Amino acid sequence: MISLKDNRPIAQPIRFLTLRSRTLAPNNYIFSHSLLYAIDPFTDTGLMATIKLNDQWLVQLGITAGHDVAPWAPDAKPSGTGCLSYTTRSVNDNLYICANGINDGRYAYNNLQQYDATWYHKFSKTVHMATEAWYMYERDVPAVAGAIQPEAGANAAHCLMGVQRCTAPEHAIVNFLQKELSLHDFLSFRSDFLDDEKGQRTTPPDTQRTRSRGVIGSARPSRYVLNCVSSVPGI
């Protein structure tokens, strides 16, 4: 990471959570995870700079080895990440957009080209929401039952009949709506949608939806789940 100490930049290469918002701790509101968590990338290793321009604008720029691979692994590729965050002066809205792990996009282990946007909105002192949407893809993914063998741990795609490789895209959206009940408790509603167009992440191609709700409590600043119910998938 690159940060500032006494107005001097500090750089340290580390492994960190892939830059996106709503599906990974500590940003996940409830104990269970959304559909988005199951198929998008998890970690990156490299250098990332976070620069606060003023109270409204924040910029992040970095270079990594790609998603979920060590820099010395055969599937590692120099990959760029750029994010921009804007917060309104009222602090009622924040928009956070990222282009994540961008390179040639050719098939390799978890070499996903991800474009992500999150919108946070505060309705009142006790009610707010967060909505995240992303689009990601890989190019030249081997076809299921084709002549090209996919990599170990990486799925093939359901391409058109007779096609040996194809682009495999996915898009998804999740929304969290929160109501504060007290200083230590809140009610959370989550709904999400996922479309894996070529089945490269879920196998076979699938469209999924879930709705979840939970009552979350905290005796201390750290959270624990008191009750989480009704996580029901549907087609």
Order of alpha helices (4+ residues) and beta strands (2+ residues): beta-beta-beta-alpha-beta-beta-beta-beta-beta-beta-beta-beta-beta-beta
